[in-house]
Amino acid sequence: MSEDPYELPDFAERVLDLAERIPPGRVMTYGDIAEFLGVGSPRQVGRVMALYGGAVPWWRVVRADGRLLPGHELRALEHYRQEGT
């Protein structure tokens, strides 16, 4: 039995589901997400967001030090302004 190559790993689905549930104007860190899920690490959450996060509100998942995602700063800032973050 082979796996569907388009099916997301369970951990990735859980990360993306949580990212979608972060309310506008709020953020969670990669570490917050790992801690909330009770599995994984901030780096693993970051990897999921890098690979699959384009379809969810990725700007609501931030680094613990507050720095914006390199190369996406202007797009993130526009979302923050629209949402009053």
Beta strands, then each sheet from edge to edge (+ up, - down):
strand 1: 28-29
strand 2: 61-62
sheet 1: 1+ 2+
end
